[in-house]
Amino acid sequence: MGTTVYCRATQLIDGDGGFNVTGLDNFIETSNMASCDLSYAVVAILGPQSSGKSTLMNNLFHTDFTEMDALRARSQTTKGIWIAKCTGIKPCTIAMDLEGTDGRERGE
C-alpha cells in the first residue's frame, strides 16, 4: 500500500484581499495544471471560523492546508483563500480553503 503524497498549498488571496499573481503562476507550474487541459474540478467549503473546514479538506482531498491548533485558540485561523491540487483524484481537482464566513477575527 503506497503512501499518500500531499500537495503544497498556496495562498491565492491574502488576508487583506490582495491577489497573489506570482504564487498562482508558481502553483500552476509546480502542480502541472497545464496537463489537466479543460478537464478539472474545483471544490470549496464555506462555513464559520474554527468549524474544521481545513481539516475536512485535508482528509477528503489529500491536501496540506494548515490546521488550527486548538491549544492556541482562534488567532491562527485561515486568512484569505488558499488553493491546493488534490492528490489522487480524477479529474484533476483544485481545493480552495476559505476564510471563515463569520469573521470573528476581523469583526462581524
N, CA and C atoms as an extended XYZ file, in Angstrom:
324
Properties=species:S:1:pos:R:3:atomname:S:1:resname:S:1:resid:I:1 pbc="F F F"
N         0.846       -1.183        0.000 N   MET     1
C         0.000        0.000        0.000 CA  MET     1
C         0.888        1.242        0.000 C   MET     1
N         0.708        2.149       -0.954 N   GLY     2
C         1.551        3.340       -1.076 CA  GLY     2
C         1.168        4.434       -0.105 C   GLY     2
N         2.092        5.345        0.072 N   THR     3
C         1.862        6.491        0.939 CA  THR     3
C         1.243        7.620        0.133 C   THR     3
N         0.243        8.285        0.686 N   THR     4
C        -0.377        9.412        0.012 CA  THR     4
C         0.572       10.598        0.025 C   THR     4
N         0.787       11.204       -1.128 N   VAL     5
C         1.654       12.370       -1.224 CA  VAL     5
C         0.771       13.609       -1.253 C   VAL     5
N         0.971       14.492       -0.290 N   TYR     6
C         0.162       15.699       -0.217 CA  TYR     6
C         0.763       16.795       -1.080 C   TYR     6
N        -0.093       17.637       -1.627 N   CYS     7
C         0.366       18.737       -2.447 CA  CYS     7
C         0.724       19.929       -1.563 C   CYS     7
N         1.274       20.942       -2.140 N   ARG     8
C         1.677       22.134       -1.414 CA  ARG     8
C         0.614       23.215       -1.613 C   ARG     8
N         0.031       23.692       -0.514 N   ALA     9
C        -0.988       24.745       -0.588 CA  ALA     9
C        -0.328       26.097       -0.875 C   ALA     9
N        -1.052       26.942       -1.610 N   THR    10
C        -0.580       28.273       -1.979 CA  THR    10
C        -1.643       29.303       -1.628 C   THR    10
N        -1.230       30.403       -1.007 N   GLN    11
C        -2.191       31.457       -0.698 CA  GLN    11
C        -2.486       32.237       -1.973 C   GLN    11
N        -3.744       32.201       -2.407 N   LEU    12
C        -4.176       32.877       -3.625 CA  LEU    12
C        -4.560       34.324       -3.338 C   LEU    12
N        -5.312       34.536       -2.251 N   ILE    13
C        -5.721       35.881       -1.832 CA  ILE    13
C        -5.353       36.025       -0.367 C   ILE    13
N        -4.615       37.084       -0.047 N   ASP    14
C        -4.169       37.245        1.338 CA  ASP    14
C        -5.285       37.806        2.221 C   ASP    14
N        -5.008       37.912        3.500 N   GLY    15
C        -5.996       38.365        4.472 CA  GLY    15
C        -6.491       39.776        4.239 C   GLY    15
N        -5.755       40.564        3.444 N   ASP    16
C        -6.167       41.943        3.132 CA  ASP    16
C        -6.849       42.049        1.778 C   ASP    16
N        -7.047       40.907        1.098 N   GLY    17
C        -7.719       40.916       -0.199 CA  GLY    17
C        -6.792       41.031       -1.388 C   GLY    17
N        -5.473       41.018       -1.165 N   GLY    18
C        -4.514       41.121       -2.261 CA  GLY    18
C        -4.371       39.808       -3.015 C   GLY    18
N        -4.339       39.882       -4.354 N   PHE    19
C        -4.230       38.704       -5.218 CA  PHE    19
C        -2.760       38.365       -5.429 C   PHE    19
N        -2.375       37.109       -5.207 N   ASN    20
C        -1.002       36.640       -5.298 CA  ASN    20
C        -0.725       36.104       -6.705 C   ASN    20
N        -0.403       36.988       -7.635 N   VAL    21
C        -0.172       36.609       -9.033 CA  VAL    21
C         1.029       35.680       -9.144 C   VAL    21
N         2.128       36.022       -8.486 N   THR    22
C         3.338       35.201       -8.539 CA  THR    22
C         3.074       33.812       -7.967 C   THR    22
N         2.356       33.760       -6.844 N   GLY    23
C         2.022       32.476       -6.238 CA  GLY    23
C         1.159       31.618       -7.138 C   GLY    23
N         0.190       32.238       -7.834 N   LEU    24
C        -0.672       31.500       -8.761 CA  LEU    24
C         0.150       30.949       -9.917 C   LEU    24
N         1.019       31.775      -10.480 N   ASP    25
C         1.872       31.308      -11.580 CA  ASP    25
C         2.728       30.126      -11.138 C   ASP    25
N         3.310       30.224       -9.947 N   ASN    26
C         4.141       29.153       -9.411 CA  ASN    26
C         3.305       27.889       -9.162 C   ASN    26
N         2.096       28.061       -8.625 N   PHE    27
C         1.199       26.936       -8.375 CA  PHE    27
C         0.855       26.216       -9.675 C   PHE    27
N         0.515       26.956      -10.703 N   ILE    28
C         0.158       26.369      -11.995 CA  ILE    28
C         1.327       25.563      -12.552 C   ILE    28
N         2.532       26.098      -12.412 N   GLU    29
C         3.714       25.405      -12.925 CA  GLU    29
C         4.055       24.164      -12.096 C   GLU    29
N         4.141       24.316      -10.780 N   THR    30
C         4.579       23.196       -9.934 CA  THR    30
C         3.526       22.091       -9.811 C   THR    30
N         2.252       22.432       -9.950 N   SER    31
C         1.202       21.407       -9.852 CA  SER    31
C         0.892       20.770      -11.201 C   SER    31
N         1.556       21.245      -12.253 N   ASN    32
C         1.371       20.729      -13.604 CA  ASN    32
C        -0.085       20.850      -14.063 C   ASN    32
N        -0.687       21.989      -13.777 N   MET    33
C        -2.088       22.230      -14.148 CA  MET    33
C        -2.311       22.222      -15.656 C   MET    33
N        -1.273       22.556      -16.421 N   ALA    34
C        -1.424       22.586      -17.879 CA  ALA    34
C        -1.812       21.211      -18.422 C   ALA    34
N        -1.394       20.144      -17.737 N   SER    35
C        -1.709       18.797      -18.208 CA  SER    35
C        -3.180       18.438      -17.993 C   SER    35
N        -3.896       19.221      -17.181 N   CYS    36
C        -5.316       18.961      -16.927 CA  CYS    36
C        -6.188       19.374      -18.091 C   CYS    36
N        -5.658       20.250      -18.950 N   ASP    37
C        -6.402       20.772      -20.083 CA  ASP    37
C        -7.707       21.390      -19.576 C   ASP    37
N        -8.843       21.030      -20.118 N   LEU    38
C       -10.123       21.583      -19.670 CA  LEU    38
C       -10.875       20.633      -18.752 C   LEU    38
N       -10.228       19.538      -18.375 N   SER    39
C       -10.866       18.540      -17.525 CA  SER    39
C       -10.399       18.727      -16.080 C   SER    39
N       -11.132       19.548      -15.327 N   TYR    40
C       -10.781       19.781      -13.930 CA  TYR    40
C       -12.030       20.147      -13.140 C   TYR    40
N       -11.902       20.056      -11.823 N   ALA    41
C       -12.993       20.428      -10.922 CA  ALA    41
C       -12.420       21.307       -9.824 C   ALA    41
N       -13.281       22.122       -9.220 N   VAL    42
C       -12.889       22.981       -8.105 CA  VAL    42
C       -13.864       22.723       -6.961 C   VAL    42
N       -13.323       22.501       -5.761 N   VAL    43
C       -14.156       22.285       -4.582 CA  VAL    43
C       -13.768       23.288       -3.499 C   VAL    43
N       -14.743       23.683       -2.707 N   ALA    44
C       -14.507       24.595       -1.583 CA  ALA    44
C       -15.571       24.325       -0.526 C   ALA    44
N       -15.253       24.689        0.702 N   ILE    45
C       -16.206       24.543        1.792 CA  ILE    45
C       -16.373       25.897        2.461 C   ILE    45
N       -17.613       26.358        2.571 N   LEU    46
C       -17.920       27.599        3.276 CA  LEU    46
C       -18.424       27.261        4.673 C   LEU    46
N       -18.093       28.101        5.626 N   GLY    47
C       -18.586       27.888        6.981 CA  GLY    47
C       -17.920       28.832        7.955 C   GLY    47
N       -18.350       28.803        9.200 N   PRO    48
C       -17.792       29.703       10.212 CA  PRO    48
C       -16.351       29.332       10.574 C   PRO    48
N       -15.658       30.293       11.172 N   GLN    49
C       -14.296       30.043       11.633 CA  GLN    49
C       -14.274       28.898       12.629 C   GLN    49
N       -13.169       28.167       12.605 N   SER    50
C       -12.895       27.087       13.557 CA  SER    50
C       -13.932       25.970       13.510 C   SER    50
N       -14.520       25.748       12.345 N   SER    51
C       -15.510       24.685       12.213 CA  SER    51
C       -14.934       23.423       11.566 C   SER    51
N       -13.628       23.426       11.264 N   GLY    52
C       -12.969       22.241       10.726 CA  GLY    52
C       -12.884       22.175        9.219 C   GLY    52
N       -13.036       23.306        8.528 N   LYS    53
C       -13.006       23.299        7.061 CA  LYS    53
C       -11.662       22.795        6.532 C   LYS    53
N       -10.555       23.299        7.054 N   SER    54
C        -9.224       22.886        6.591 CA  SER    54
C        -8.984       21.410        6.874 C   SER    54
N        -9.360       20.950        8.043 N   THR    55
C        -9.187       19.547        8.412 CA  THR    55
C        -9.998       18.647        7.482 C   THR    55
N       -11.235       19.031        7.198 N   LEU    56
C       -12.085       18.257        6.302 CA  LEU    56
C       -11.477       18.184        4.904 C   LEU    56
N       -11.022       19.319        4.398 N   MET    57
C       -10.398       19.346        3.069 CA  MET    57
C        -9.179       18.423        3.036 C   MET    57
N        -8.337       18.492        4.059 N   ASN    58
C        -7.129       17.659        4.100 CA  ASN    58
C        -7.480       16.174        4.100 C   ASN    58
N        -8.495       15.803        4.852 N   ASN    59
C        -8.852       14.394        4.957 CA  ASN    59
C        -9.596       13.863        3.734 C   ASN    59
N       -10.437       14.674        3.134 N   LEU    60
C       -11.207       14.224        1.968 CA  LEU    60
C       -10.419       14.300        0.659 C   LEU    60
N        -9.608       15.358        0.524 N   PHE    61
C        -8.985       15.640       -0.771 CA  PHE    61
C        -7.465       15.538       -0.766 C   PHE    61
N        -6.876       15.071        0.332 N   HIS    62
C        -5.429       14.859        0.427 CA  HIS    62
C        -4.640       16.131        0.121 C   HIS    62
N        -5.030       17.208        0.765 N   THR    63
C        -4.325       18.485        0.652 CA  THR    63
C        -3.500       18.697        1.915 C   THR    63
N        -2.790       19.815        1.985 N   ASP    64
C        -1.969       20.083        3.168 CA  ASP    64
C        -2.239       21.471        3.750 C   ASP    64
N        -3.505       21.867        3.785 N   PHE    65
C        -3.841       23.158        4.359 CA  PHE    65
C        -3.485       23.159        5.848 C   PHE    65
N        -3.020       24.298        6.343 N   THR    66
C        -2.677       24.427        7.750 CA  THR    66
C        -3.935       24.304        8.593 C   THR    66
N        -3.848       23.490        9.631 N   GLU    67
C        -4.990       23.281       10.520 CA  GLU    67
C        -4.761       24.004       11.840 C   GLU    67
N        -5.856       24.405       12.468 N   MET    68
C        -5.785       25.120       13.729 CA  MET    68
C        -5.294       24.203       14.843 C   MET    68
N        -4.450       24.739       15.699 N   ASP    69
C        -4.028       24.060       16.919 CA  ASP    69
C        -4.978       24.543       18.011 C   ASP    69
N        -5.866       23.683       18.474 N   ALA    70
C        -6.900       24.066       19.446 CA  ALA    70
C        -6.314       24.680       20.709 C   ALA    70
N        -5.090       24.321       21.056 N   LEU    71
C        -4.464       24.877       22.265 CA  LEU    71
C        -4.035       26.331       22.085 C   LEU    71
N        -3.925       26.781       20.828 N   ARG    72
C        -3.516       28.161       20.548 CA  ARG    72
C        -4.709       29.065       20.247 C   ARG    72
N        -5.894       28.539       20.287 N   ALA    73
C        -7.143       29.291       20.080 CA  ALA    73
C        -7.311       29.745       18.648 C   ALA    73
N        -8.175       30.734       18.441 N   ARG    74
C        -8.596       31.145       17.099 CA  ARG    74
C        -7.635       32.092       16.390 C   ARG    74
N        -6.562       32.507       16.997 N   SER    75
C        -5.696       33.510       16.393 CA  SER    75
C        -4.999       33.011       15.131 C   SER    75
N        -5.020       31.701       14.867 N   GLN    76
C        -4.330       31.195       13.684 CA  GLN    76
C        -5.278       30.571       12.678 C   GLN    76
N        -6.477       31.123       12.541 N   THR    77
C        -7.416       30.621       11.543 CA  THR    77
C        -6.965       31.032       10.138 C   THR    77
N        -7.546       30.375        9.141 N   THR    78
C        -7.214       30.666        7.746 CA  THR    78
C        -7.532       32.115        7.417 C   THR    78
N        -6.589       32.780        6.770 N   LYS    79
C        -6.785       34.165        6.320 CA  LYS    79
C        -6.796       34.151        4.793 C   LYS    79
N        -7.789       34.780        4.202 N   GLY    80
C        -7.869       34.855        2.746 CA  GLY    80
C        -8.324       33.544        2.134 C   GLY    80
N        -7.760       33.222        0.953 N   ILE    81
C        -8.102       31.995        0.230 CA  ILE    81
C        -6.813       31.273       -0.166 C   ILE    81
N        -6.762       29.994        0.143 N   TRP    82
C        -5.638       29.134       -0.206 CA  TRP    82
C        -6.116       28.103       -1.222 C   TRP    82
N        -5.222       27.676       -2.120 N   ILE    83
C        -5.560       26.651       -3.103 CA  ILE    83
C        -4.528       25.522       -3.027 C   ILE    83
N        -4.964       24.337       -3.402 N   ALA    84
C        -4.070       23.182       -3.484 CA  ALA    84
C        -4.633       22.210       -4.500 C   ALA    84
N        -3.751       21.480       -5.145 N   LYS    85
C        -4.177       20.441       -6.075 CA  LYS    85
C        -4.397       19.169       -5.265 C   LYS    85
N        -5.545       18.562       -5.447 N   CYS    86
C        -5.875       17.333       -4.729 CA  CYS    86
C        -5.045       16.181       -5.292 C   CYS    86
N        -4.644       15.281       -4.412 N   THR    87
C        -3.794       14.162       -4.796 CA  THR    87
C        -4.625       12.911       -5.049 C   THR    87
N        -4.395       12.281       -6.197 N   GLY    88
C        -5.022       11.003       -6.494 CA  GLY    88
C        -6.498       11.073       -6.829 C   GLY    88
N        -6.983       12.221       -7.274 N   ILE    89
C        -8.402       12.376       -7.599 CA  ILE    89
C        -8.536       12.761       -9.064 C   ILE    89
N        -9.402       12.065       -9.770 N   LYS    90
C        -9.668       12.343      -11.180 CA  LYS    90
C       -11.100       12.825      -11.322 C   LYS    90
N       -11.409       13.803      -12.156 N   PRO    91
C       -10.440       14.560      -12.920 CA  PRO    91
C        -9.587       15.425      -11.994 C   PRO    91
N        -8.638       16.082      -12.563 N   CYS    92
C        -7.770       17.000      -11.825 CA  CYS    92
C        -8.663       17.910      -10.965 C   CYS    92
N        -8.394       17.980       -9.667 N   THR    93
C        -9.262       18.731       -8.761 CA  THR    93
C        -8.458       19.726       -7.942 C   THR    93
N        -8.960       20.954       -7.876 N   ILE    94
C        -8.359       22.016       -7.079 CA  ILE    94
C        -9.260       22.268       -5.879 C   ILE    94
N        -8.671       22.284       -4.695 N   ALA    95
C        -9.408       22.584       -3.469 CA  ALA    95
C        -9.090       24.013       -3.048 C   ALA    95
N       -10.117       24.708       -2.587 N   MET    96
C        -9.939       26.078       -2.089 CA  MET    96
C       -10.300       26.102       -0.605 C   MET    96
N        -9.359       26.529        0.220 N   ASP    97
C        -9.586       26.645        1.659 CA  ASP    97
C        -9.909       28.111        1.938 C   ASP    97
N       -11.122       28.365        2.399 N   LEU    98
C       -11.625       29.724        2.542 CA  LEU    98
C       -11.603       30.195        3.991 C   LEU    98
N       -11.443       31.488        4.143 N   GLU    99
C       -11.552       32.115        5.456 CA  GLU    99
C       -12.973       31.919        5.983 C   GLU    99
N       -13.113       31.822        7.290 N   GLY   100
C       -14.438       31.633        7.896 CA  GLY   100
C       -15.412       32.734        7.532 C   GLY   100
N       -16.661       32.374        7.392 N   THR   101
C       -17.685       33.319        6.960 CA  THR   101
C       -18.154       34.268        8.056 C   THR   101
N       -17.865       33.956        9.319 N   ASP   102
C       -18.369       34.810       10.391 CA  ASP   102
C       -17.416       35.923       10.796 C   ASP   102
N       -16.148       35.843       10.410 N   GLY   103
C       -15.204       36.934       10.623 CA  GLY   103
C       -14.964       37.337       12.078 C   GLY   103
N       -14.911       36.401       12.994 N   ARG   104
C       -14.659       36.757       14.393 CA  ARG   104
C       -13.344       37.485       14.579 C   ARG   104
N       -12.332       37.087       13.816 N   GLU   105
C       -11.009       37.712       13.934 CA  GLU   105
C       -11.024       39.137       13.393 C   GLU   105
N       -11.865       39.419       12.413 N   ARG   106
C       -11.912       40.741       11.779 CA  ARG   106
C       -13.018       41.615       12.359 C   ARG   106
N       -13.955       41.013       13.032 N   GLY   107
C       -15.156       41.730       13.438 CA  GLY   107
C       -16.240       41.420       12.434 C   GLY   107
N       -17.468       41.377       12.896 N   GLU   108
C       -18.575       40.999       12.010 CA  GLU   108
C       -18.719       41.971       10.870 C   GLU   108
